[in-house]
Amino acid sequence: MNKINWNFNNTYFDLSRSFKEDINPIPVKNPKLVLLNKILASELNLDFSKVTNKELSEIFSGNSLPEGSNSIAQAYAGHQFGHFTMLGDGRAVLLGEHVSKSNKKYDIQFKGSGKTAFSRSGDGRAALGPMLREYIISEAMHYLNIPTTRSLAVVKTGEEVIREKILQGAILTRVASSHIRVGTFQYVAARQNKDELKILFDYTIDRHYSKIKDSKNPALDLLNQLIDRQCDLVVNWMRVGFIHGVMNTDNMTVSGETIDYGPCAFMDIYDPKTVFSSIDKMGRYAYCNQPIITKWNLSRFAECLIPLIDNNKNKSIELATEAINLFEKKYEEKWMNMMRNKLGIFGSDKNDKLLILDLLTWMHEKKADYTNTFCHLMDQEPKKDEIFNDENFLNWKNRWKERLFKNNNSLEKSSKLMKDTNPLVIPRNHKIEESLEAAEQNDFKPIFKILEILNKPYTKQVSIENYQHPSKSNKKYQTFCGT
C-alpha cells in the first residue's frame, strides 16, 4: 500500500474515547470503482499509477485499509432544524489524517461505510445517487473558488440499500481540512466537562488557528475568526446562488469549509425564498435565510466557549454577545463588496445599495435567471433573452453604466472583475439529475461530461449552452437527504 504514498498522522485518533468510537468500515460484497479524482490525488501527493482498478475498488470501499490508518467514527451533536440532538458519524468512518509533502493535513473519510455506535436506526450505508451528487457539487464548489470538502473517489458496493425504493449502494471518499464541527463543540459542551472542552479547543487551535494560540484571549479570538470565515463562506454561497438546504449546526465546520451536500441545489430563477429540500417545510434554510441561520449557528458555538472566554461567566457572556452582535455589520459589508464585484464596481458610493437592490427586485419580479442575468451584463449570456429588453431593466442598466465610470474606473478593469466573480456555468439542477439517472443505468458519460464542464466555470467553453439554461419544466424541483 506504500506505493500509493499514504502518509497518515492520526492526531484525532489519539484523543480520548469521549470524542470517538474506534471502528473499521464494514466490508462490502463486490466493490467497483466509479470515479477517481486524479487532480485531487496529485494535490495530496497520492500515486495510483501502479494500482489496478480492482485494488482501488478494495481500498476505497474500505475492504483493504491503507497502512498507517486508524479508523474512527467521530462523536458530535447538532441543532437539527432548531432541535438539539446528540449525534455522531452514523454512516461515516474517518480513516485518519493524510499529510502531504507540503505538510498540509487532510482528513480522509469514507461516507456510506456501514453502521457505527452513532447509527441509531440507520443502516450506515449510502446510495449511489447522493454520493455522486456530493462528488459533483463539492468539486464544482471547489472550482467556483468556494471553501469546501472535496471528493476523491466513489465506489459502488455491489449491495443494495433500501430507501423509498431499492437503490445501488456506494461509498464516497471525502477529503477535508478536518471534520470538526460546531456540533463537535456542542457534543463536548453538553457533557459539562471543562477538561474535555479545553482538549477539543486546544486541538482546534493547533489544527486550524495556530496564529491565535498565544493571544490574550484565544477563545474569544476563535469565535471572532469563525464569525469572519463563516461570513465569507455564506457570502460566497449567495454569490453563486447556492442553497445548502440543511444548515444544522453539525453541518457547520470550524475550518470554514462547506460540508455535507445533502439536499443542496443552485437557484435558477431569482427568488430569495427559494427552498429545494423536501424536509424544509417552513423554509428555515431558504436562500435568503442562510445569513440569519449562520448567525444563529455561531451563537450556539459561542455558548460552547463561555467557560473558556472568561472565568467570570457574566463577563464571558457579555464578550461573546458583543462578538455575535457584530455579525450583521460584518456580513452586510462583505455582501455589499461581493455584489459590487459581481457588477464590476470599484470603490463605494452612497447609492450602491439602492442600485444593487433595484436590480435584485427587478430580477425577482421578472423571474430572471440569477446566473444568466450577470452573464448578460458581461455580454456572455448563452442566448439572447427578450427579458433584458424590458424598459425598467434598460433604465437600471444606464444607471449602472454611469456608476462604472466613477472612481477613475475603466471598462477593462470592470470586465475582469466581473469575469472573476460571475460563473458562466453552475451545476444546473436538471443536468445533475439527468447525469444521476444515467448513472443508475450504469452510463457514466454524462457524469464525466458535467464534471469536465464544471471544472472551468469562469471560462468561455465551446458548445456548453445546454448546461447554461434552467430547466424548461414547470415542475417544482425538490432535493432529498439521501439517508
N, C-alpha and C positions, 0 to 999 in steps of 0.2 A: 504493500500500500504506500510505501515511502516514495515510490516512483512518481506519485502524484504531487508530492511536496506539501502534504498536510503538515501544519506546524501549530499544534494545539497548546494553549496555555490557559488552563481552565480555572480561573480565579473565582467565578461564581460557584463552581462545584465545591470549592474549599470553604464556603460559608456554612454556617450551622444548618442542621436538618430543618430548622424552623422555616427556612426560605425555599425549600425544595423537597422533591422526592427523587431518590436515585432510582432510575428505571431505564431499561433498554426499550427501543422500538420493538413492537410485536412483529415478528417475521410475516411476510406475505407469500402467497402461493406462487404467482407467476409474474414477477415484475418485468416491465418493458419500458425502456427509456422513450419518452415522447419529445421532450425539449431539453437542450443543454445550452446554457448561456456562455458561449466561448469567450465573449468580450469580457464579461464579469470574471470568468475563471482566470483570464490573463491578468486582470487587475488584482486578483487575490494571489497571483503567482502560483496558481494550480496548473499542473500539466497533465492533461488527459490523453495526450497523443499516443502513449504506449498502453492504453487501456481499451479493451474491447467494449462494445455496446452492452454485451451480457454482463461484464464486470461492473460497468457503470450502473446498470439496472439494479444489480445487487447492492451497490454502495448507496445509491440514492433512494432505495426502498427501505434501508435500514437492516437488510438481511446480512450485510457484511460491513461491520463498523470500522471506520478508519483508525489506524494505530494512533494512540495518544488521546482519543476522545473519551470523555466521561459523561455519559448522557444522563440528563435530569429533566424533570418536569418542574417548572417554576410555580411557586405559590404567589397569588396576588388576589386582590379584591376588586370591587368596582361598583360605581353607581350606574346601574343599567336602567336607562330611561328614568333616572332620578331615584331609583330604589337601590339601597346598599345590599350587596351580596358578597359573601366570601367565595372566591373563585379559584383560578389556577389553570394551568395548561391541561385542559381536558382532552385534547387530541393533538398535542404537540410535544416534541421532545427536543431539548437543546443538546446538541452533540458536544458543544464546547466552544471555545473562542480560538479561532484561527488567526495567527499573527502573520502579516505579510512581510515582505523584505523591507518595506519602508516603516516597519514597526507599527502599522495600523492594526487594530484589533477588530475582528468581526465575529459576531455570533453566527453559528451555523445551526439552523433549526429545521427539523422535519415537521411538516404540518399534515396531519392525517395518519399519524404513525401508530395509532391504537390507544386503548384505554390506559388511563393513569389513575392515581388516587383522587384526582380532581374531576373525573369524567361525569360524576353524578349518574344520571340515567342515560348518558350518551354512549355511542359505540366507539368513540375515539377515532373514527375514520372520516375520510373526506371523499367527495365525489369529483370526478374528472373536470366537469364544467367549472365549478367555483375555483379549483386550483389553477386551471388555465386562465381564468378571468383575472385572478390575482397576479399571475405571471405577466400577462399582457399589460394590465393597468399600472402595476408597480414599475415596470420597465418604461412605460410611456411617461409616467411621472418623473422618473429619473432624467429622461431626455428633454422634458419640459423645464428642467432645472429646478425641481422642487424636492426638498429633502425627503427621502423615502427609504423604506426597506427595499431590498432588491430580491430578485428571483434567480436562482442558479439552475434549477432543474425541475422537471415534472416527470414522474414515473407512474404508469398505470400499474395497479397492483395485481391485476388478474382476478380480483374478487369483486363482489357486488356490494353496494351499500343501499340500504333501504331508506328513502325519504318519502316524499309523496308517491314516488314510484321507484322501481328498481333502477339504479344507476351504476355506471362503471366506477370502481374505486381508484383513487390516485393519491400520491404524496407529493407535496411541494417542498422543495428545499429553499428556505428563506434565509436571507443574509441581512443582518442589521448591525449597527454600531453597538447596540445592546437591546435587550428586551425588557429593560427596567421601565416600569410604567408608573403613572400617578397611582394606579391601583396597587402596585407593589408597596408603595409607601402606606397606602390605606390599610393593606393587609397587616403590615407590621404595627402601625399605629393602633389598630383595633385590638391587638394583643396586649397593649398597655405595658410594654416592656421597653423602657427607655434605652437600655443597653443594646437591644436588638435594633431599635430605631437609629441609634448612633452608628452601629455597624453598617447598616444599609446606607446611611447618609455619607459616611466616610468613603464607602466603596463607590458610591455615585460620583462624589467629588473627584476621587482618583481616576475614575474611568472617563468622565466627561468634562469636568470643570476644574482641572488641576490649577488653573491660574488664580482661583479664589481660595485655594487651600489655606493660605496664611493670612487671609484678610481679617479685619477686626470682627466681622460678624458673617462667617461663611454661610450660615443657614439663611439669613436674610438675603445675602447676595445670590444664593442658589435660587431662591424664589424670584428675585428680580431677573436673573438670567433666563429662567424658564419662561417668565412672562414675555420677555423680548423674543425668545425663539419661537414660542407658540404664536405670538402676534405675527411674526414674519411668515410662519408656515401657513396660517389661515389666510393671510393677505394673498399669498401665492395661490391658494386654492380658489379664492374669489377671482383672481386674475384670469384663470383659465376656465372658470365655470364648473369646477369640480365640487361634487357634493358627496361627503364621506358616507353619510347615511346612518352611521351608528357611533356617534361621538360619546360613548360611555367612557368613564374615567380609566377603565382598563385598556382603552384604545388610544390613550394619550401617552406618548413616550417622554421620558425626561431628557432624551437626546434631541428632541425636536424633529424627529422623523415621522412621516406619515406611516401608519401601521394598520393592518387588518382591513383588506379590501373586500368586505362582505357585500352589503347591498349598495355599494357606491355606484355613481354614474356621473356623466357630464351633461350639463344643461345645454339644450339646443336653443329653443325659443326662450328669450329672456323673460323670466318671471321670478322675482325674489322669493316667492313662496314655494318654489319647486321642491317636491319630495318624490323620490322614486321608491324608497324602501317600503315593502309590503307590511312591515311591522310597525312603521312610524305613523300610526293612525292620527295623531294630533299635530303632526308637523314639527315636533320638537327639534329635529335635526334638519330642517329645511335650509336651503341655501342662505337665506337672509339671517337665519338664527345661528349660523356657525360661529360668528364672533361672540355672541351672547353666551353660548354654551362653552366656548373656550374660557371665558372669564369664570363661569360657574365651576368648571373643572379645576381651574387654577386656584379657586377659593378652597376647594376640597384638599388640594395639595398643600396650601398654606396652613390649613387646620392640622395637618400631619406634622408640620415643622414647629408648631407652637412650643413644645418642650425644649427645642434646640435654639430658638431665636433669642430668648432671654429667660433668665431664672425667675424673673417676676412675670407671672402668667398674664396679668393685665397689660403690662408693658409690651410683652410679646404679641398679644392680640392687636394692640394699637399699631405696632410697627408693621405687622402682616397686613392689616386692614389698609393702612396708608399705601402699601405697595400694590395691593389688588385694586384699590380705587384709582390708580393711575392708568389702569388698563385701557379705558375708553379713549383717553387722550393719546396714548401711545398708538393704539390701533388706528384711530382716525388719521393721525399724522402719516402712518405707514400706508394706509389705504389710499389717502389722497395722493401721495407720491407715486404709488403704483398706478393709479388712474391717470395721473399726468404722464407717466411713462407710456401707457397704452395709447395716449393721444399725442405723443411726441412733444409734450410741453416741457420747457425748461423753466426753472425759477418758480416763483409763486406770484399769484395775483389775487386780489380780494374777490374777484368774480369767478375764480376757478371752480369752486364748489358748485355754484349755480350752473356753470357750463356743463359740468360732469353730470349733475343730477337731471338737467334738462334732456341730455342725451339718453340716460337710462330710463327716464319717464317715457320718452318717445318710443324707445325700443319695447318697453312693456306694453304700451298702448297699441302699437302696431304689430306686436308679436314677431319682432325681428329676431333673427338668429344671432345669438350673442357673439360667437366666434367670427362669423362672416361679416358682421357689421364693421368690426375693426379691420378685417381683410379688405372690405370696400374702401375704408378710409386710407388704406395703404396702396390702393389700386391693385390689390391682389385677390379680389373676390373670384371664386371659381367660375361663376357665370353671372351675367347681368341680371339684376333683380329690380323689378319696377318699384319695389317698396322705397328704394332710395331716390326716386323722383318726387317723393312726397314734398309738398311745399314747406311744411314745418321743418322737415329734415334739412332741406336745402338752405333755409334761413339759419338753422343752427350751424350748418357747415360753414357758412360765411363768417359767423361769429368765431368759430373755431380757427379758421384760417387767419383771421385778424390776430387772434391770441398767439398763434405760432410765431409771428414775427416780432413779438415783444422780447425784451431781454437780449437784443442783438442775436437772435436765433437765425439759423439757416435751414432751409427745407431739407438739405442733405443730412444735417445733424438730426433733425426731427425724424426723418425717414429711417435712419439707422436705429434710433432709439425705439421706434415702433416695431421695427422688424425683429429686434432683440427681445421684445416684450410680448408680442402677439403671435401665437402659433397659427400657422396656416392650416394645420390639421390637428385634430384631437381624437381620442378614442370615441368615435360616434357609437352610440348605444346599439343601434340596429346592426352595425357592421360587426361589433363584438358578438352579438347574438348569432349572426349568420356564421361566423367562424367557429363558435362553440357548437352550434348544431351540426356543422360539417364534421367537427372532431368526434362527436358522438357516433358518427358513421365511419370513423377511422380515416377521414380525409383531413389531413393537417395542412394542406397547401394554403387555405385561407388564413390560418394562424400565422404561418411563416410570412405571408404577404403583408398582413396587417402589422406585424412586428417590424418588418423592414421599413414600412412607411412611417410608423410612429417613432422610429429611431432618429428621424430628421424632421421634427415638427416645424422648425423655423426656416426650412429650406424649400425653395420652389422646386417641386418634383414633377416629373413628366407623367401624365395620364393618371392622376390621383383624384380627379374631380369626384369620382364615385365615392370617395372616402371623406369628402368635404361637405356633403349636404346632409341635413337632418332627414329623418325617415319621412316618407310620404304617407305613412299610415296615420290615421286619426286615433288609433287605439292607444289608450293611456299606457305608457311604459312603466313596468314595475320590476324591481330587483328583489332578490331573496337572499337570506343569510347563508344558506348552504350548509347549515349544521343540522 
